[in-house]
């Protein structure tokens, strides 16, 4: 029996539902030496900003039980260098390239989307709304449904590319944020971003991370992420890229059955650089063993 793994995420056609979580896969070359990138359903590259950023002070990463904390601080060369130096490599592969964008103001997001709209080889834009709005005293865009909607509306005006809103779990109601970004014109949702956490070194009596707080990812957050996907799938009619602690095909299937059309692999890439490929193979094996001809048949089946 031949099985169909292809999915449509807001206009982005993926040969299978497995992609990479932004910030965990660089721009592709590092992992391209280990796996065949063409086997991925899509690639989501490291977060991009208008200008180059140096990132946060070190230490930036700390291991935690069943996960890790990171506070990289969006270190990247800026959008112009991404287009001139990183994008040409990715154009050699037959897969959608999704660019994650971040900004300090709504205008930043609008400008970034416009620049990327004109760049050859960009298949979609993932909008990181877990960034501080400098015009509102540092409050995260994604923590307020109206602010989140304002960002997505600005991005939507600037581009004809598929727009994916990446939602933060650090909110009272993630479904309320999802509803606002859907109204604003998002084509899909990406969830969840990391949970806010911190760790303390009891010997030095100081926070472990140079930035004090960071984002918690890895298997420890998976039940939270699955719950969020399940809730949002019931609230809005948009495809979801589910993520949060996915390490194997069984984890990915939890998200898909909760309502995710696709899944993104993040922290697992640091432990097993072949995690994405193992998960693709595992999904196909599960479908064959359970007589499932089309992966789309089981999206949201646990509702």
GUZAKE-259094 format. One record per residue (C-alpha): residue number from 1; residue in one letter; x, z, y. Coordinates in Angstrom, 2 decimals. Layout:
BEGIN
+------+------+---------+---------+---------+
: resi : resn :       x :       z :       y :
+------+------+---------+---------+---------+
:  NUM :    A :       X :       Z :       Y :
...
+------+------+---------+---------+---------+
END
This chain:
BEGIN
+------+------+---------+---------+---------+
: resi : resn :       x :       z :       y :
+------+------+---------+---------+---------+
:    1 :    X :    0.00 :    0.00 :    0.00 :
:    2 :    X :    1.22 :   -0.84 :    3.48 :
:    3 :    X :    0.54 :    1.74 :    6.15 :
:    4 :    X :    0.10 :    1.28 :    9.90 :
:    5 :    X :    2.05 :    3.70 :   12.09 :
:    6 :    X :    1.50 :    1.82 :   15.37 :
:    7 :    X :   -0.26 :    3.62 :   18.23 :
:    8 :    X :   -1.28 :    2.83 :   21.80 :
:    9 :    X :   -0.37 :    5.48 :   24.37 :
:   10 :    X :   -2.10 :    4.53 :   27.59 :
:   11 :    X :   -1.06 :    0.90 :   27.33 :
:   12 :    X :    2.36 :    1.58 :   25.80 :
:   13 :    X :    2.37 :    0.03 :   22.33 :
:   14 :    X :    4.59 :    2.04 :   19.97 :
:   15 :    X :    5.54 :    0.81 :   16.49 :
:   16 :    X :    5.23 :    4.41 :   15.31 :
:   17 :    X :    4.15 :    7.65 :   17.05 :
:   18 :    X :    7.63 :    9.21 :   17.36 :
:   19 :    X :    9.50 :    9.35 :   20.66 :
:   20 :    X :   12.03 :   11.66 :   22.29 :
:   21 :    X :   11.48 :   14.53 :   24.69 :
:   22 :    X :   13.02 :   13.99 :   28.10 :
:   23 :    X :   16.31 :   15.80 :   28.61 :
:   24 :    X :   17.12 :   16.09 :   24.91 :
:   25 :    X :   18.23 :   12.52 :   24.18 :
:   26 :    X :   20.30 :   11.52 :   27.22 :
:   27 :    X :   19.90 :    7.81 :   27.93 :
:   28 :    X :   20.31 :    6.71 :   24.32 :
:   29 :    X :   23.98 :    5.76 :   23.74 :
:   30 :    X :   24.99 :    9.13 :   22.32 :
:   31 :    X :   22.34 :    9.04 :   19.59 :
:   32 :    X :   22.64 :    5.27 :   19.23 :
:   33 :    X :   25.93 :    5.87 :   17.41 :
:   34 :    X :   24.08 :    7.91 :   14.77 :
:   35 :    X :   20.63 :    6.33 :   14.40 :
:   36 :    X :   19.04 :    2.90 :   14.86 :
:   37 :    X :   17.23 :    3.30 :   18.18 :
:   38 :    X :   15.00 :    0.34 :   17.31 :
:   39 :    X :   13.29 :    2.52 :   14.71 :
:   40 :    X :   11.87 :    4.81 :   17.39 :
:   41 :    X :    8.37 :    4.30 :   18.71 :
:   42 :    X :    9.71 :    4.73 :   22.26 :
:   43 :    X :   12.47 :    6.53 :   24.13 :
:   44 :    X :   11.90 :    8.95 :   26.99 :
:   45 :    X :   15.07 :    9.27 :   29.03 :
:   46 :    X :   16.55 :   12.19 :   30.92 :
:   47 :    X :   14.73 :   13.22 :   34.11 :
:   48 :    X :   15.43 :   11.05 :   37.14 :
:   49 :    X :   15.30 :   11.95 :   40.84 :
:   50 :    X :   15.71 :    9.94 :   44.03 :
:   51 :    X :   19.23 :   11.18 :   44.69 :
:   52 :    X :   21.94 :   12.51 :   42.39 :
:   53 :    X :   21.71 :   16.18 :   41.44 :
:   54 :    X :   24.47 :   18.47 :   40.19 :
:   55 :    X :   22.13 :   20.84 :   38.42 :
:   56 :    X :   22.10 :   24.62 :   38.12 :
:   57 :    X :   25.09 :   26.97 :   37.78 :
:   58 :    X :   26.36 :   27.68 :   34.26 :
:   59 :    X :   25.60 :   29.03 :   31.70 :
:   60 :    X :   22.68 :   26.62 :   31.37 :
:   61 :    X :   21.71 :   27.00 :   27.72 :
:   62 :    X :   21.14 :   30.05 :   25.53 :
:   63 :    X :   20.03 :   30.24 :   21.92 :
:   64 :    X :   17.00 :   32.43 :   21.21 :
:   65 :    X :   15.15 :   33.33 :   17.99 :
:   66 :    X :   13.65 :   30.06 :   16.71 :
:   67 :    X :   14.44 :   28.22 :   19.93 :
:   68 :    X :   16.53 :   27.97 :   23.05 :
:   69 :    X :   16.42 :   28.53 :   26.78 :
:   70 :    X :   17.67 :   25.86 :   29.15 :
:   71 :    X :   18.08 :   25.68 :   32.91 :
:   72 :    X :   19.91 :   22.39 :   33.42 :
:   73 :    X :   18.40 :   21.86 :   36.84 :
:   74 :    X :   17.70 :   18.11 :   36.57 :
:   75 :    X :   21.35 :   17.06 :   36.69 :
:   76 :    X :   21.30 :   13.26 :   36.91 :
:   77 :    X :   22.98 :   10.40 :   38.82 :
:   78 :    X :   19.87 :    9.40 :   40.78 :
:   79 :    X :   17.45 :    6.52 :   40.28 :
:   80 :    X :   19.69 :    3.74 :   41.62 :
:   81 :    X :   22.53 :    4.56 :   39.22 :
:   82 :    X :   20.07 :    4.97 :   36.37 :
:   83 :    X :   18.82 :    1.43 :   36.98 :
:   84 :    X :   22.29 :   -0.09 :   37.40 :
:   85 :    X :   24.20 :    1.87 :   34.72 :
:   86 :    X :   21.81 :    3.23 :   32.07 :
:   87 :    X :   18.94 :    0.76 :   31.95 :
:   88 :    X :   21.04 :   -2.31 :   30.97 :
:   89 :    X :   22.01 :   -0.58 :   27.71 :
:   90 :    X :   18.37 :    0.21 :   26.89 :
:   91 :    X :   17.29 :   -3.38 :   27.50 :
:   92 :    X :   19.22 :   -4.33 :   24.34 :
:   93 :    X :   16.63 :   -2.56 :   22.20 :
:   94 :    X :   13.11 :   -3.53 :   21.19 :
:   95 :    X :   11.29 :   -0.37 :   22.20 :
:   96 :    X :    9.43 :    0.93 :   25.26 :
:   97 :    X :   11.57 :    2.86 :   27.73 :
:   98 :    X :    9.68 :    5.67 :   29.45 :
:   99 :    X :   11.33 :    7.15 :   32.54 :
:  100 :    X :   10.71 :   10.80 :   33.39 :
:  101 :    X :   10.62 :   11.41 :   37.15 :
:  102 :    X :   10.85 :   14.57 :   39.28 :
:  103 :    X :   10.59 :   15.26 :   42.99 :
:  104 :    X :   10.43 :   17.97 :   45.63 :
:  105 :    X :    7.56 :   16.35 :   47.53 :
:  106 :    X :    4.65 :   14.04 :   46.79 :
:  107 :    X :    6.49 :   11.37 :   48.79 :
:  108 :    X :    9.47 :   11.64 :   46.40 :
:  109 :    X :    7.28 :   10.83 :   43.44 :
:  110 :    X :    5.66 :    7.92 :   45.26 :
:  111 :    X :    9.05 :    6.41 :   46.16 :
:  112 :    X :   10.46 :    6.87 :   42.66 :
:  113 :    X :    7.46 :    5.19 :   41.06 :
:  114 :    X :    7.73 :    2.25 :   43.44 :
:  115 :    X :   11.43 :    1.77 :   42.71 :
:  116 :    X :   10.92 :    1.93 :   38.94 :
:  117 :    X :    7.93 :   -0.41 :   39.14 :
:  118 :    X :   10.36 :   -3.14 :   40.21 :
:  119 :    X :   13.02 :   -2.34 :   37.59 :
:  120 :    X :   13.25 :   -4.67 :   34.61 :
:  121 :    X :   12.92 :   -2.88 :   31.28 :
:  122 :    X :   10.83 :    0.14 :   32.27 :
:  123 :    X :    7.77 :    0.47 :   30.05 :
:  124 :    X :    6.16 :    3.56 :   31.54 :
:  125 :    X :    6.62 :    6.54 :   33.84 :
:  126 :    X :    6.37 :   10.16 :   32.71 :
:  127 :    X :    5.69 :   12.41 :   35.69 :
:  128 :    X :    7.24 :   15.87 :   35.52 :
:  129 :    X :    4.90 :   18.02 :   37.59 :
:  130 :    X :    6.69 :   21.24 :   36.63 :
:  131 :    X :    8.81 :   20.94 :   39.78 :
:  132 :    X :    8.70 :   23.13 :   42.90 :
:  133 :    X :    6.85 :   21.68 :   45.88 :
:  134 :    X :    9.23 :   22.42 :   48.76 :
:  135 :    X :    6.47 :   21.88 :   51.33 :
:  136 :    X :    4.43 :   24.68 :   49.76 :
:  137 :    X :    7.10 :   27.32 :   49.40 :
:  138 :    X :    8.31 :   26.34 :   45.93 :
:  139 :    X :    4.99 :   26.53 :   44.07 :
:  140 :    X :    5.08 :   24.20 :   41.10 :
:  141 :    X :    2.95 :   21.08 :   41.43 :
:  142 :    X :    1.70 :   21.54 :   37.89 :
:  143 :    X :    0.52 :   25.10 :   38.42 :
:  144 :    X :   -2.32 :   23.95 :   40.66 :
:  145 :    X :   -4.80 :   21.30 :   39.43 :
:  146 :    X :   -5.29 :   19.81 :   42.90 :
:  147 :    X :   -1.54 :   19.50 :   43.55 :
:  148 :    X :   -1.03 :   17.96 :   40.13 :
:  149 :    X :   -3.75 :   15.43 :   40.88 :
:  150 :    X :   -2.20 :   14.63 :   44.26 :
:  151 :    X :    1.14 :   13.76 :   42.64 :
:  152 :    X :   -0.45 :   11.53 :   40.00 :
:  153 :    X :   -2.58 :    9.79 :   42.60 :
:  154 :    X :    0.55 :    8.99 :   44.64 :
:  155 :    X :    2.37 :    7.65 :   41.57 :
:  156 :    X :   -0.67 :    5.60 :   40.57 :
:  157 :    X :   -0.73 :    3.93 :   44.01 :
:  158 :    X :    2.94 :    2.96 :   43.69 :
:  159 :    X :    2.99 :    1.36 :   40.25 :
:  160 :    X :    1.09 :   -0.76 :   37.76 :
:  161 :    X :    3.10 :    0.75 :   34.88 :
:  162 :    X :    1.44 :    3.23 :   32.52 :
:  163 :    X :    1.52 :    6.71 :   34.08 :
:  164 :    X :    1.95 :    9.75 :   31.84 :
:  165 :    X :    1.43 :   13.22 :   33.34 :
:  166 :    X :    3.66 :   15.86 :   31.73 :
:  167 :    X :    1.76 :   19.14 :   31.76 :
:  168 :    X :    3.17 :   22.64 :   32.09 :
:  169 :    X :    1.94 :   25.45 :   29.81 :
:  170 :    X :    2.67 :   27.99 :   32.55 :
:  171 :    X :   -0.88 :   27.80 :   33.92 :
:  172 :    X :   -4.18 :   29.63 :   33.57 :
:  173 :    X :   -6.01 :   26.58 :   32.19 :
:  174 :    X :   -4.06 :   23.54 :   31.02 :
:  175 :    X :   -7.36 :   21.74 :   30.38 :
:  176 :    X :   -8.29 :   22.07 :   34.07 :
:  177 :    X :   -4.99 :   20.45 :   35.08 :
:  178 :    X :   -5.53 :   17.70 :   32.51 :
:  179 :    X :   -8.96 :   16.94 :   33.95 :
:  180 :    X :   -7.55 :   16.61 :   37.48 :
:  181 :    X :   -4.71 :   14.27 :   36.53 :
:  182 :    X :   -7.13 :   12.18 :   34.48 :
:  183 :    X :   -9.37 :   11.82 :   37.53 :
:  184 :    X :   -6.30 :   10.89 :   39.61 :
:  185 :    X :   -5.49 :    7.91 :   37.39 :
:  186 :    X :   -3.14 :    9.09 :   34.63 :
:  187 :    X :   -3.13 :    6.80 :   31.60 :
:  188 :    X :   -1.86 :    9.46 :   29.19 :
:  189 :    X :   -0.68 :   13.04 :   28.97 :
:  190 :    X :    2.59 :   14.54 :   27.74 :
:  191 :    X :    2.48 :   18.16 :   26.66 :
:  192 :    X :    3.76 :   20.72 :   26.67 :
:  193 :    X :    6.72 :   21.22 :   28.94 :
:  194 :    X :    8.80 :   24.33 :   28.31 :
:  195 :    X :    7.54 :   27.90 :   28.65 :
:  196 :    X :    9.21 :   29.99 :   31.34 :
:  197 :    X :   11.48 :   32.65 :   29.87 :
:  198 :    X :   14.70 :   34.60 :   30.24 :
:  199 :    X :   17.26 :   36.54 :   28.21 :
:  200 :    X :   19.53 :   39.44 :   29.13 :
:  201 :    X :   23.04 :   40.14 :   27.83 :
:  202 :    X :   22.92 :   43.87 :   27.13 :
:  203 :    X :   26.74 :   44.17 :   27.22 :
:  204 :    X :   27.18 :   42.68 :   30.70 :
:  205 :    X :   23.72 :   43.94 :   31.71 :
:  206 :    X :   23.08 :   40.61 :   33.38 :
:  207 :    X :   20.75 :   37.64 :   32.73 :
:  208 :    X :   22.31 :   35.20 :   30.25 :
:  209 :    X :   21.48 :   32.06 :   32.25 :
:  210 :    X :   23.17 :   31.32 :   35.55 :
:  211 :    X :   19.74 :   30.40 :   36.92 :
:  212 :    X :   18.33 :   33.69 :   35.50 :
:  213 :    X :   15.16 :   31.99 :   34.17 :
:  214 :    X :   14.85 :   28.85 :   32.09 :
:  215 :    X :   12.57 :   26.84 :   29.87 :
:  216 :    X :   11.91 :   28.04 :   26.32 :
:  217 :    X :   11.66 :   25.31 :   23.68 :
:  218 :    X :   11.96 :   25.01 :   19.91 :
:  219 :    X :    9.85 :   26.13 :   16.92 :
:  220 :    X :    8.95 :   29.40 :   18.65 :
:  221 :    X :    6.64 :   27.54 :   21.07 :
:  222 :    X :    4.94 :   25.24 :   18.53 :
:  223 :    X :    1.75 :   27.29 :   18.00 :
:  224 :    X :    1.27 :   27.44 :   21.78 :
:  225 :    X :    1.76 :   23.68 :   22.06 :
:  226 :    X :   -0.59 :   22.84 :   19.18 :
:  227 :    X :   -3.26 :   25.05 :   20.76 :
:  228 :    X :   -2.82 :   23.31 :   24.11 :
:  229 :    X :   -3.10 :   19.84 :   22.58 :
:  230 :    X :   -6.22 :   20.87 :   20.66 :
:  231 :    X :   -7.87 :   22.19 :   23.84 :
:  232 :    X :   -6.95 :   19.22 :   26.04 :
:  233 :    X :   -8.04 :   16.67 :   23.41 :
:  234 :    X :  -11.53 :   18.18 :   23.68 :
:  235 :    X :  -11.46 :   18.16 :   27.49 :
:  236 :    X :  -10.28 :   14.65 :   28.42 :
:  237 :    X :  -10.35 :   11.19 :   26.85 :
:  238 :    X :   -6.70 :   10.33 :   27.34 :
:  239 :    X :   -4.01 :    9.77 :   24.68 :
:  240 :    X :   -1.63 :   12.69 :   24.33 :
:  241 :    X :    2.07 :   12.80 :   23.50 :
:  242 :    X :    2.40 :   16.18 :   21.83 :
:  243 :    X :    5.63 :   18.16 :   21.82 :
:  244 :    X :    6.97 :   21.66 :   21.37 :
:  245 :    X :    9.08 :   22.72 :   18.42 :
:  246 :    X :    8.64 :   19.65 :   16.22 :
:  247 :    X :   11.38 :   19.60 :   13.58 :
:  248 :    X :    9.80 :   17.74 :   10.64 :
:  249 :    X :    6.93 :   15.45 :    9.68 :
:  250 :    X :    4.69 :   18.41 :    8.83 :
:  251 :    X :    5.08 :   19.72 :   12.39 :
:  252 :    X :    4.30 :   16.28 :   13.82 :
:  253 :    X :    1.18 :   16.04 :   11.66 :
:  254 :    X :   -0.10 :   19.34 :   13.09 :
:  255 :    X :    0.02 :   17.83 :   16.57 :
:  256 :    X :   -1.56 :   14.56 :   15.48 :
:  257 :    X :   -4.41 :   16.33 :   13.69 :
:  258 :    X :   -4.90 :   18.52 :   16.79 :
:  259 :    X :   -5.37 :   15.38 :   18.90 :
:  260 :    X :   -1.97 :   13.90 :   19.76 :
:  261 :    X :   -1.65 :   10.12 :   19.55 :
:  262 :    X :    2.15 :   10.40 :   19.53 :
:  263 :    X :    4.77 :   13.13 :   19.33 :
:  264 :    X :    8.08 :   13.78 :   21.09 :
:  265 :    X :   11.05 :   15.41 :   19.40 :
:  266 :    X :   13.22 :   17.60 :   21.63 :
:  267 :    X :   15.22 :   20.67 :   20.63 :
:  268 :    X :   15.44 :   19.46 :   17.02 :
:  269 :    X :   17.75 :   16.64 :   18.19 :
:  270 :    X :   20.45 :   19.22 :   18.93 :
:  271 :    X :   20.25 :   20.63 :   15.41 :
:  272 :    X :   19.70 :   17.38 :   13.52 :
:  273 :    X :   20.56 :   14.17 :   15.40 :
:  274 :    X :   18.54 :   12.24 :   12.80 :
:  275 :    X :   15.40 :   14.34 :   13.28 :
:  276 :    X :   13.38 :   11.49 :   14.79 :
:  277 :    X :   14.14 :    9.14 :   11.89 :
:  278 :    X :   13.46 :   11.85 :    9.30 :
:  279 :    X :   10.07 :   12.47 :   10.91 :
:  280 :    X :    9.16 :    8.76 :   10.94 :
:  281 :    X :   10.06 :    8.52 :    7.24 :
:  282 :    X :    8.14 :   11.72 :    6.52 :
:  283 :    X :    4.99 :   10.46 :    8.24 :
:  284 :    X :    5.03 :    7.27 :    6.19 :
:  285 :    X :    5.57 :    9.26 :    2.98 :
:  286 :    X :    2.65 :   11.57 :    3.79 :
:  287 :    X :    0.36 :    8.61 :    4.45 :
:  288 :    X :    1.30 :    6.92 :    1.19 :
:  289 :    X :    0.83 :   10.11 :   -0.82 :
:  290 :    X :   -2.55 :   10.79 :    0.78 :
:  291 :    X :   -3.90 :    7.21 :    0.77 :
:  292 :    X :   -4.03 :    7.01 :    4.59 :
:  293 :    X :   -3.74 :    3.40 :    5.70 :
:  294 :    X :   -3.66 :    3.97 :    9.48 :
:  295 :    X :   -2.14 :    6.91 :   11.36 :
:  296 :    X :   -4.92 :    6.57 :   13.94 :
:  297 :    X :   -7.42 :    7.72 :   11.29 :
:  298 :    X :   -6.16 :   11.30 :   11.47 :
:  299 :    X :   -5.72 :   11.72 :   15.24 :
:  300 :    X :   -7.82 :   14.74 :   16.21 :
:  301 :    X :   -9.18 :   15.16 :   12.68 :
:  302 :    X :   -8.82 :   18.96 :   12.92 :
:  303 :    X :  -11.34 :   19.18 :   15.76 :
+------+------+---------+---------+---------+
END
